[in-house]
Amino acid sequence: MSVPQTLSLPDNASLFTRLRVAHQCLQVLKDDPANPICGPLLNTCLDLNVYASLVQQFERSEEGRRLLSERPSLQGKALDLDALERLPEGTLGHGFARYFRDNKISPFETTFEIKNSIDFIGKRYRETHDLLHVLTGYATDVTGEMELQAYVLGNLGIRTAVLILLFGTFEHLKVRQSGVGLSEYLRRVRAAYHRGRASPRFLGFWFEHHWETPVATLRAQMCAPAERMN
């Protein structure tokens, strides 16, 4: 399904308008999950208050205000994956570049207009998704994706993650493609949620300044210990 030309979220949109636009976004994302317009727009529709709260928190610190002012980008056009992959093995940059190579995917790109700090936070959240896979160690299979959604729900309170978890769990029950039993699946998702709650908030971190830092160092600094699997 193509994106309707009129699909946008007005400033100070009502709850009804946000839900209507979110529904339109979902109809597009059902067939085009990587859509560069509907992905960030869906997040803004459902998480406008969450992003606004995060903006207020960032504005209370010098580092946060600088992030909102400079609006750094982790989009594909801002990344040199070849240069990052040449960094020593085990560093964040090397691991991030290899993540894209190994999974045969490209970095996030969007043409969504960034009009204010709330829009920027929504874009930043989308941009950090792949980095969080590297940082947390969660896989890119169905269960790993749901673990990451649970992690960001615990860490930031992102409502979009609730929607994805509901659909992901429904799909797990329907097809059981992951090879993970329901009780194990629920245990891992619950553990990821509590790990996210116990971890420092990641969204204000300048990943761009730490490409040469070992992943293990950043994981110890930014992520609560993962629950041991028996």
C-alpha positions as CSV (number, residue, x, y, z in Angstrom):
1,M,0.0,0.0,0.0
2,S,1.4,3.4,-0.9
3,V,1.5,6.2,1.6
4,P,-1.4,8.7,1.3
5,Q,-0.2,12.1,0.2
6,T,-2.2,13.7,3.0
7,L,-0.8,11.4,5.8
8,S,0.7,13.7,8.4
9,L,0.2,14.6,12.1
10,P,-0.9,18.2,12.7
11,D,0.7,20.1,15.6
12,N,-1.3,19.7,18.8
13,A,-3.3,16.9,17.3
14,S,-6.1,15.4,19.4
15,L,-6.1,11.8,20.6
16,F,-8.7,10.9,18.0
17,T,-6.5,12.4,15.2
18,R,-3.4,10.6,16.5
19,L,-5.3,7.3,16.6
20,R,-6.7,7.8,13.1
21,V,-3.3,8.6,11.6
22,A,-1.8,5.7,13.6
23,H,-4.3,3.3,12.1
24,Q,-3.5,4.6,8.6
25,C,0.2,4.0,9.3
26,L,-0.4,0.5,10.4
27,Q,-2.2,-0.3,7.2
28,V,0.9,0.8,5.3
29,L,3.4,-0.9,7.6
30,K,1.5,-4.2,7.4
31,D,2.9,-4.6,3.8
32,D,5.9,-2.3,4.1
33,P,7.4,-2.6,7.6
34,A,10.4,-0.5,6.8
35,N,8.4,2.4,5.4
36,P,10.5,5.6,6.1
37,I,7.4,7.8,6.6
38,C,4.9,5.6,8.4
39,G,7.4,4.1,10.9
40,P,8.4,7.3,12.6
41,L,4.9,8.8,12.2
42,L,3.4,5.8,14.0
43,N,5.8,6.3,16.9
44,T,4.9,10.0,17.1
45,C,1.2,9.3,17.0
46,L,1.3,6.8,19.9
47,D,4.2,8.2,21.9
48,L,3.9,11.9,21.6
49,N,3.6,12.4,25.3
50,V,6.5,10.0,26.0
51,Y,8.7,12.0,23.6
52,A,7.6,15.3,25.0
53,S,8.5,14.1,28.5
54,L,11.9,12.9,27.3
55,V,12.5,16.3,25.7
56,Q,11.7,18.0,29.0
57,Q,14.2,15.7,30.8
58,F,16.9,16.4,28.2
59,E,16.4,20.2,28.5
60,R,17.4,20.0,32.2
61,S,21.0,19.1,31.4
62,E,23.7,20.7,29.3
63,E,24.4,17.4,27.5
64,G,20.7,16.9,26.8
65,R,20.3,20.5,25.5
66,R,23.3,20.0,23.2
67,L,21.7,16.8,21.8
68,L,18.5,18.6,21.1
69,S,20.3,21.5,19.5
70,E,22.8,19.6,17.3
71,R,20.4,16.7,16.4
72,P,23.0,14.1,15.5
73,S,22.1,11.5,13.0
74,L,22.6,7.8,12.8
75,Q,20.9,7.4,9.4
76,G,22.7,5.5,6.7
77,K,23.9,8.6,4.9
78,A,25.7,9.8,8.0
79,L,27.5,6.4,8.5
80,D,30.6,5.1,6.8
81,L,30.1,1.4,7.3
82,D,33.4,0.5,5.6
83,A,35.4,2.7,7.9
84,L,33.5,1.4,11.0
85,E,34.2,-2.2,10.0
86,R,37.9,-1.5,9.8
87,L,37.9,-0.6,13.5
88,P,39.2,-3.3,15.9
89,E,37.0,-6.3,16.4
90,G,34.9,-5.9,19.6
91,T,34.5,-2.2,19.2
92,L,31.0,-0.6,18.9
93,G,31.7,0.6,15.4
94,H,33.0,-2.7,14.1
95,G,30.1,-4.6,15.7
96,F,27.6,-2.1,14.3
97,A,29.0,-2.4,10.7
98,R,29.1,-6.2,11.0
99,Y,25.5,-6.3,12.2
100,F,24.3,-4.8,8.9
101,R,26.6,-7.0,6.8
102,D,25.7,-10.2,8.7
103,N,21.9,-9.5,8.6
104,K,22.0,-8.2,5.0
105,I,20.2,-5.0,5.9
106,S,20.8,-1.3,5.5
107,P,20.8,1.4,8.2
108,F,17.6,3.3,8.9
109,E,16.7,6.1,6.5
110,T,13.7,8.4,6.6
111,T,12.5,11.5,4.7
112,F,10.2,12.3,7.6
113,E,10.4,16.1,8.2
114,I,11.9,17.0,11.6
115,K,10.1,20.1,12.7
116,N,10.9,20.1,16.4
117,S,12.6,18.3,19.3
118,I,9.8,15.8,19.7
119,D,10.2,14.8,16.1
120,F,13.9,14.5,16.6
121,I,13.5,12.2,19.6
122,G,11.1,10.0,17.6
123,K,13.7,9.7,14.8
124,R,16.5,9.1,17.3
125,Y,14.6,6.3,18.8
126,R,14.2,4.6,15.4
127,E,17.8,5.2,14.6
128,T,19.1,3.5,17.7
129,H,17.1,0.3,17.2
130,D,19.9,-1.6,15.4
131,L,22.5,-0.2,17.8
132,L,20.5,-1.6,20.7
133,H,20.7,-5.1,19.2
134,V,24.5,-4.8,19.3
135,L,24.6,-3.3,22.8
136,T,22.1,-5.6,24.5
137,G,23.0,-8.8,22.7
138,Y,19.4,-9.6,21.7
139,A,19.2,-11.5,18.5
140,T,17.3,-10.5,15.3
141,D,15.0,-13.5,15.3
142,V,11.4,-13.2,16.4
143,T,12.1,-13.8,20.1
144,G,15.1,-11.5,20.1
145,E,13.1,-8.7,18.5
146,M,10.4,-9.1,21.1
147,E,13.0,-9.1,23.8
148,L,14.3,-5.8,22.5
149,Q,10.8,-4.3,22.4
150,A,10.3,-5.4,26.0
151,Y,13.7,-3.8,26.9
152,V,12.8,-0.4,25.4
153,L,9.3,-0.6,27.0
154,G,10.9,-1.0,30.4
155,N,13.6,1.6,29.6
156,L,11.6,4.4,28.0
157,G,7.9,3.4,28.4
158,I,7.4,3.5,24.6
159,R,3.8,2.6,23.8
160,T,4.5,1.5,20.3
161,A,6.5,-1.3,21.9
162,V,3.4,-2.6,23.6
163,L,1.6,-2.8,20.3
164,I,4.5,-4.7,18.7
165,L,4.7,-7.1,21.6
166,L,1.0,-7.8,21.4
167,F,1.3,-8.6,17.7
168,G,4.6,-10.5,18.2
169,T,3.2,-12.7,20.9
170,F,0.0,-13.4,18.9
171,E,2.2,-14.5,16.0
172,H,4.3,-16.6,18.3
173,L,1.2,-18.4,19.5
174,K,-0.1,-18.8,16.0
175,V,3.0,-20.1,14.1
176,R,5.6,-21.0,16.8
177,Q,8.4,-20.3,14.2
178,S,11.0,-19.4,16.8
179,G,11.5,-22.8,18.3
180,V,11.0,-21.3,21.7
181,G,8.2,-22.6,23.9
182,L,5.6,-20.2,25.2
183,S,6.7,-20.3,28.9
184,E,10.4,-19.7,27.8
185,Y,9.3,-17.0,25.4
186,L,7.3,-15.2,28.1
187,R,10.1,-15.6,30.6
188,R,12.6,-14.0,28.3
189,V,10.3,-11.1,27.4
190,R,9.6,-10.4,31.0
191,A,13.3,-10.6,31.9
192,A,14.1,-8.1,29.1
193,Y,11.5,-5.7,30.3
194,H,13.0,-5.7,33.9
195,R,16.5,-5.4,32.4
196,G,15.4,-2.3,30.5
197,R,13.8,-0.8,33.7
198,A,17.0,-1.4,35.6
199,S,19.3,0.1,32.9
200,P,20.2,3.8,32.4
201,R,18.1,5.5,29.6
202,F,19.9,5.0,26.4
203,L,18.3,7.6,24.2
204,G,20.4,10.5,25.3
205,F,23.7,8.7,24.8
206,W,26.1,9.9,22.1
207,F,26.8,6.6,20.3
208,E,28.6,8.6,17.6
209,H,31.4,9.5,20.1
210,H,32.0,5.8,21.1
211,W,32.7,3.9,17.9
212,E,36.1,2.9,19.1
213,T,34.8,1.8,22.6
214,P,34.5,-1.9,23.2
215,V,31.0,-3.2,23.2
216,A,31.6,-5.0,26.4
217,T,32.6,-1.7,28.1
218,L,29.5,0.0,26.9
219,R,27.2,-2.9,27.8
220,A,28.6,-2.9,31.4
221,Q,28.0,0.8,31.6
222,M,24.6,1.1,30.0
223,C,22.8,-2.2,30.4
224,A,21.8,-4.0,33.6
225,P,23.1,-7.7,33.6
226,A,21.0,-10.0,31.5
227,E,19.3,-12.8,33.2
228,R,21.2,-16.1,32.9
229,M,19.5,-18.7,30.8
230,N,19.5,-22.2,32.3
